[in-house]
Amino acid sequence: MEPPASRMDGPPRPGRRAAAGIRARTAHGVSPARACAYTVIRRVFEQGAYADRAMHAEAGAAALEGRARAQATALAYTTVQRAGTLDHVAAELCERPLERLDAPVLAALRLGLSQLLLLDGVATHAAVNESVALAKGSSHGGAGLVNAVLRRAAREGRALLDGLADATPEDAAVKHSVPPWLARMWWRELGPARARALLTSVNRPPESAVRVNTLLADPAAAAAALGVPARPAPGIPEGLVLEGPFDAHGSPQWARGELMPQSRASMAVARALAPLPGERVLDLCAAPGAKTTHLAALIGGGDGLVAVERHPGRARALGATLDRMRVRGAELTVGDAAGLAFAQPFDRVLVDPPCSGLGTLQSRPDLRWRCSEDRIARLADAQRRILAGGAAATRPGGALVYSVCTISAAESDGILDEFLAARPDWSCDSRRQLAPDIDGTDGFFIARLRREGR
């Protein structure tokens, strides 16, 4: 399940400006893609907006399509994702502390630096001049500073970037653009070499994959109709790994319910539970519905499937997803997954609780700045309660899968070991930690448990 909203916790941010002024001050002479990216960056760091939702809204408002939309997305996502590294370079080149810069000025600096130092094929004059124009259109007196820093960066920035090391967690946090606490945690839990490899991987483009809805389509036929090269996902017959750009949400296959954009790691969750036709299946914390609809396909439809979602709005969206993918007969319940009681137990239960999402940093550029160690501790408390609720709903002899899209011992092995120590009537069939540096897909912890008895 995707992580819930929380406060930003990352690179320094100057004082916030009113939300209403961000889009209104678009500068003349700036490409629509850069103007859109600039607005998204400001919304993320000034308003705490989610990057993907802000991009969808702003690209729609600017009527960006095709190449322009792809360029805006690359500009915005790269800048947000690498803000920690960009701020370090900016601080080295700027005579004024970054904390004293107006928010629009820092956003223009970050956007310009990302083009000069991180993105290929961007003309230096365009990166500098249009960033200056954006600052001039949104702040008083900041354009000159942006111009001076970016011109220095064009000469000196690459050497500064190439000189960054990752010998210590603190150095690695700067080089790989993550909060220091996260680098220290992975250093402690995974060891320095593995932590470096993982930190390197989270700034690479994510794998592109889709799941074919076998209630409606044949995987081989669906792959042939995509228009982009695709290969079968190992061990997941309904999964396809795409080897070219594909707008899944804009495709006719998505509209017809034949496809679900979903990582191989996420697909592995329903496969681990392995429900059979005719069984009663419970999906706790079910929205947004990728795993719910996968479970439905594996049992041949929605009969016997109960999906639980606490938030009414998300439950409505889940219902729309079930309709789009033609899942008939499933029962959708709005309620707290930790406190529900059911008249009958279930053969298979999926516990996919809210988590920190640290396994999905490649595809969620702002997520690294939203999390904290305190938040992980709070989430772990909720995960324990929801796992207990799922266990109570599982029949003797039944199976339960506990899954979180994170790489954090407190939310994975820690939860599982504590549960098994307290519940001798449960055993663990398997547990695995997928990770982008090793498996090339999202980071997921997936454990399959079995309740003793018949």
C-alpha positions in Angstrom: 0.0 0.0 0.0 1.3 3.5 -0.8 2.6 5.5 2.2 0.3 8.1 3.7 1.0 11.8 3.5 3.3 13.4 6.0 5.4 16.5 6.4 8.4 17.2 4.3 11.8 16.3 5.9 14.7 17.0 3.6 16.8 19.7 1.9 16.4 23.2 3.5 13.5 25.1 2.3 13.0 28.9 2.6 9.9 30.5 3.8 6.8 29.4 1.9 4.9 31.7 -0.5 1.1 31.6 -0.9 -0.1 28.7 -3.0 -2.2 30.9 -5.3 0.8 32.8 -6.7 2.9 29.8 -7.9 1.3 29.1 -11.3 0.3 32.7 -12.0 3.8 34.1 -12.3 5.0 32.1 -15.3 7.7 34.1 -17.1 7.5 35.0 -20.8 10.1 33.4 -23.1 10.3 30.2 -21.1 9.4 26.9 -22.7 6.1 25.4 -21.5 8.0 22.3 -20.3 10.4 24.3 -18.1 7.6 26.5 -16.8 5.6 23.4 -15.9 8.5 21.7 -14.2 9.3 24.9 -12.2 5.7 25.1 -11.0 5.8 21.4 -9.9 9.1 21.9 -8.1 7.8 24.9 -6.2 4.6 23.1 -5.3 6.5 20.1 -3.9 8.9 22.1 -1.7 6.7 25.0 -0.8 3.3 23.3 -0.4 4.3 19.7 0.3 2.5 18.5 -2.9 3.2 15.0 -4.2 5.3 15.3 -7.4 3.3 12.9 -9.5 0.0 14.6 -8.6 1.4 18.0 -9.1 2.8 17.0 -12.5 -0.5 15.5 -13.6 -2.3 18.7 -12.6 0.2 21.2 -14.1 0.8 19.3 -17.3 -2.9 19.1 -17.8 -3.4 22.8 -17.1 -0.6 23.6 -19.6 -2.0 21.1 -22.2 1.4 19.4 -22.4 1.5 16.2 -24.4 4.1 13.9 -25.9 7.7 15.1 -25.9 6.9 18.3 -24.0 5.2 16.4 -21.2 8.1 13.9 -21.0 10.6 16.8 -20.8 8.7 18.5 -18.1 8.5 15.3 -16.1 12.2 14.6 -16.5 13.1 18.1 -15.4 10.8 18.2 -12.4 11.4 14.6 -11.1 15.2 14.9 -11.5 15.3 18.2 -9.7 13.1 17.0 -6.8 14.9 13.6 -6.5 18.4 15.1 -6.5 17.6 18.3 -4.5 20.1 17.3 -1.7 23.0 17.1 -4.1 22.0 20.2 -6.0 21.8 22.2 -2.8 25.3 21.1 -1.9 26.6 22.4 -5.2 24.6 25.6 -5.0 25.9 26.2 -1.5 29.5 25.9 -2.8 28.9 28.4 -5.6 26.6 30.9 -3.9 27.9 33.6 -1.6 24.6 33.8 0.3 23.3 30.9 2.6 20.6 28.9 0.8 18.4 29.3 3.9 18.2 33.1 3.1 17.0 32.6 -0.5 13.4 33.2 -1.4 11.6 29.9 -2.3 11.2 30.9 -6.0 14.9 31.7 -6.3 16.0 28.3 -4.8 13.6 26.5 -7.1 15.1 28.3 -10.2 18.6 27.4 -9.0 17.7 23.8 -8.5 16.1 23.5 -11.9 19.0 25.2 -13.6 21.6 23.1 -11.9 19.8 19.8 -12.6 19.9 20.7 -16.4 23.5 21.7 -16.3 24.8 18.8 -14.2 22.4 15.8 -14.4 20.5 15.9 -17.7 21.9 15.1 -21.1 21.2 17.1 -24.2 20.3 20.4 -22.6 21.9 23.6 -24.1 23.8 25.6 -21.4 22.3 28.9 -22.6 18.8 27.6 -22.4 19.2 26.1 -19.0 20.7 29.4 -17.6 18.6 32.0 -19.5 15.3 30.3 -18.8 16.0 29.7 -15.2 16.9 33.3 -14.8 13.7 34.3 -16.5 11.7 32.1 -14.1 13.4 33.7 -11.1 12.8 37.2 -12.5 9.1 36.4 -13.0 8.6 35.0 -9.5 10.8 37.0 -7.2 12.2 40.4 -6.6 16.0 40.7 -7.0 16.8 37.0 -7.3 17.4 36.8 -11.0 21.0 38.2 -10.8 22.0 35.6 -8.2 20.6 32.8 -10.2 22.4 34.0 -13.3 25.8 34.3 -11.4 25.5 30.9 -9.7 24.5 29.0 -12.9 27.2 30.6 -14.9 29.7 29.5 -12.3 28.1 26.1 -12.3 28.5 25.8 -16.0 32.3 26.1 -15.5 32.9 24.5 -12.1 29.8 22.4 -11.2 30.9 19.2 -12.9 34.1 19.1 -11.0 32.2 19.6 -7.7 29.8 16.9 -8.6 32.5 14.4 -9.7 34.4 15.2 -6.4 31.6 13.9 -4.2 32.5 10.7 -2.3 30.4 8.2 -0.3 33.0 6.9 2.2 30.7 7.7 5.1 26.9 7.8 5.5 27.0 11.6 5.7 29.0 11.8 2.5 26.8 9.3 0.8 23.7 11.3 1.7 25.1 14.3 -0.2 26.3 12.3 -3.2 23.2 10.3 -3.6 20.7 12.9 -2.4 19.0 11.3 0.5 18.4 12.4 4.1 21.4 11.6 6.3 19.3 9.4 8.6 18.4 7.1 5.7 22.0 6.7 4.6 22.9 5.9 8.3 20.1 3.4 8.6 21.0 1.5 5.4 24.7 1.6 6.4 23.7 0.0 9.8 21.3 -2.6 8.5 22.9 -3.6 5.2 26.6 -2.8 5.6 28.5 0.0 3.7 29.0 -1.8 0.4 25.4 -2.9 0.0 24.2 0.5 1.2 26.3 2.3 -1.4 24.9 0.0 -4.2 21.3 0.6 -3.0 21.8 4.4 -2.8 23.2 4.4 -6.3 20.2 2.4 -7.6 17.5 4.6 -6.2 18.4 7.5 -8.5 18.2 5.4 -11.7 15.0 5.3 -13.8 12.6 2.7 -12.5 11.7 -0.4 -14.4 8.6 -0.1 -16.5 6.2 -3.0 -16.1 2.5 -3.8 -16.5 0.3 -6.7 -15.5 -2.2 -8.1 -18.0 -5.6 -8.6 -16.5 -6.2 -12.3 -17.4 -9.9 -11.9 -16.7 -10.0 -9.9 -20.0 -6.9 -10.5 -22.0 -4.2 -13.0 -23.0 -0.7 -11.9 -21.9 0.9 -12.8 -25.3 -1.8 -11.1 -27.3 -1.7 -8.1 -25.0 2.1 -7.8 -25.4 1.8 -7.9 -29.2 -0.7 -5.1 -29.1 1.3 -2.7 -26.9 3.4 -1.2 -29.7 6.6 -1.3 -27.6 9.0 -4.1 -27.0 8.0 -6.2 -24.0 9.3 -9.4 -22.4 7.6 -11.7 -20.0 8.3 -11.1 -16.3 10.2 -14.2 -14.9 7.9 -16.4 -12.8 4.8 -14.1 -13.4 3.0 -15.2 -16.5 0.7 -12.2 -16.5 3.6 -9.7 -16.1 5.3 -7.8 -18.9 8.5 -5.7 -18.6 8.5 -2.9 -21.1 11.6 -1.9 -23.0 10.4 1.4 -24.4 8.3 4.4 -23.4 4.6 3.6 -23.0 1.8 5.7 -21.5 -0.1 3.0 -19.8 -2.8 5.3 -18.3 -3.4 6.9 -21.7 -3.6 3.6 -23.6 -6.9 2.0 -24.9 -5.8 -1.3 -23.1 -5.9 0.5 -19.8 -9.3 2.1 -20.5 -10.6 -1.3 -21.3 -9.3 -2.7 -18.1 -6.8 -5.0 -19.7 -3.7 -3.5 -18.1 -2.5 -2.4 -14.7 0.9 -0.5 -14.4 2.6 -2.5 -11.6 6.1 -3.4 -10.7 7.3 -7.0 -10.7 7.8 -6.8 -7.0 4.2 -5.7 -6.5 3.0 -8.6 -8.7 5.0 -11.0 -6.6 2.8 -10.3 -3.6 -0.4 -11.9 -5.0 1.7 -14.7 -6.5 3.1 -15.4 -3.0 -0.4 -15.7 -1.5 -1.3 -18.0 -4.4 -5.1 -18.0 -3.9 -7.2 -20.7 -5.6 -10.6 -20.5 -7.3 -13.3 -21.1 -4.8 -11.3 -19.9 -1.7 -12.3 -17.0 0.5 -9.7 -14.2 0.2 -9.3 -11.1 2.3 -7.3 -8.1 1.1 -6.6 -5.6 3.9 -5.6 -2.0 3.1 -6.6 -2.7 -0.5 -6.5 0.7 -2.2 -5.4 1.7 -4.8 -6.2 -1.9 -6.1 -3.3 -3.3 -8.1 -2.9 -6.3 -5.8 -6.7 -6.6 -5.2 -7.4 -7.0 -8.9 -4.4 -9.4 -9.3 -5.9 -11.6 -6.5 -9.3 -11.5 -8.3 -7.7 -12.6 -11.6 -5.9 -15.5 -9.9 -9.2 -16.8 -8.4 -11.0 -16.3 -11.7 -13.2 -13.3 -10.7 -14.4 -11.5 -7.6 -16.5 -14.1 -5.9 -15.1 -14.8 -2.5 -12.9 -11.7 -2.4 -13.3 -9.1 0.3 -11.3 -5.9 0.0 -11.0 -3.5 3.0 -10.1 0.1 2.8 -10.2 2.6 5.6 -10.6 5.9 3.7 -13.9 6.5 1.9 -12.4 8.4 -0.9 -9.8 5.8 -1.6 -12.5 3.1 -1.3 -14.5 4.9 -4.0 -11.4 5.0 -6.3 -10.8 1.3 -5.6 -14.4 0.5 -6.5 -13.9 2.3 -9.8 -10.7 0.3 -10.5 -12.6 -3.0 -9.8 -15.3 -1.9 -12.3 -12.8 -0.9 -14.9 -11.0 -4.2 -14.7 -14.3 -6.1 -14.7 -14.0 -7.6 -11.2 -17.5 -8.8 -10.5 -18.8 -10.2 -7.1 -16.0 -8.8 -4.9 -17.2 -7.2 -1.6 -15.7 -3.8 -0.8 -15.7 -2.9 2.9 -14.9 0.6 4.4 -13.3 0.1 7.8 -10.2 -0.1 10.0 -8.2 -3.2 8.9 -7.0 -3.6 12.5 -10.4 -3.7 14.1 -12.8 -5.6 11.8 -14.5 -8.8 12.7 -15.8 -11.2 10.1 -18.5 -13.8 10.4 -16.4 -16.4 8.6 -12.6 -16.8 8.5 -10.7 -16.7 5.2 -8.5 -19.2 3.4 -6.0 -16.6 2.3 -5.3 -13.1 3.7 -3.2 -10.3 2.3 -1.8 -7.8 4.9 -0.4 -4.9 2.9 -0.3 -2.1 5.4 0.8 1.5 5.0 4.6 1.7 5.1 7.4 4.2 4.6 7.7 3.2 0.9 11.5 3.3 0.9 11.5 0.6 -1.7 9.9 2.9 -4.3 12.2 5.9 -4.2 13.0 5.4 -8.0 9.4 6.1 -9.0 8.4 8.6 -6.2 11.0 11.4 -6.4 9.7 13.4 -3.4 9.2 10.4 -1.1 12.8 10.4 0.3 12.1 13.9 1.7 8.8 12.9 3.4 10.0 10.2 5.7 11.8 10.1 9.0 12.9 7.5 11.6 10.1 8.6 13.9 7.6 8.1 11.1 8.9 4.5 10.6 8.4 3.8 14.3 4.8 5.1 14.1 4.1 3.1 11.0 5.5 -0.1 12.6 2.9 0.3 15.4 0.1 0.3 12.9 1.6 -2.6 11.0 1.6 -4.7 14.1 -2.1 -4.0 14.7 -3.1 -4.7 11.1 -1.1 -7.9 11.0 -2.8 -9.1 14.2 -6.2 -8.2 12.6 -5.3 -10.2 9.5 -4.1 -13.2 11.6 -7.4 -13.2 13.5 -9.3 -13.4 10.2 -7.3 -16.4 8.9 -8.7 -19.9 9.3 -6.6 -22.7 10.9 -4.5 -24.1 8.1 -4.9 -20.9 6.1 -2.2 -18.7 4.6 -1.3 -15.0 5.2 1.1 -12.8 3.3 2.6 -9.8 5.0 4.0 -7.3 2.5 5.5 -3.8 2.7 7.1 -1.8 -0.2 10.1 -0.8 1.9 13.7 -1.6 2.8 13.6 -1.1 6.6 14.2 -3.8 9.2 11.7 -2.2 11.6 8.9 -2.6 9.1 9.9 -6.1 7.8 11.9 -8.6 9.7 11.3 -6.8 13.0 7.5 -7.0 12.6 7.6 -10.6 11.4 10.0 -11.9 14.1 8.0 -10.3 16.9 4.8 -11.7 15.6 6.1 -15.3 15.3 7.7 -15.1 18.7 4.4 -14.3 20.3 2.3 -16.7 18.1 3.4 -20.3 18.3 0.3 -21.2 16.2 1.9 -19.5 13.2 4.9 -20.5 11.1 6.7 -18.9 8.2 6.8 -20.6 4.8 9.1 -18.0 3.2 10.3 -14.5 3.4 12.2 -12.4 0.9 13.5 -8.8 0.5 13.4 -7.6 -3.1 15.5 -4.5 -3.9 16.3 -2.4 -7.0 20.1 -2.9 -6.8 19.8 -6.7 -6.8 16.4 -7.5 -8.4 16.0 -4.5 -10.7 12.5 -3.8 -9.4 10.9 -2.1 -6.4 12.0 -2.9 -2.9 9.4 -5.2 -1.3 9.5 -7.4 1.8 7.2 -10.4 1.2 6.6 -13.0 3.9 4.2 -16.0 3.6 2.9 -17.3 6.9 0.7 -20.3 7.7 -1.7 -20.8 10.7 -1.4 -24.2 12.2 -4.4 -26.5 12.4 -7.0 -27.7 9.9 
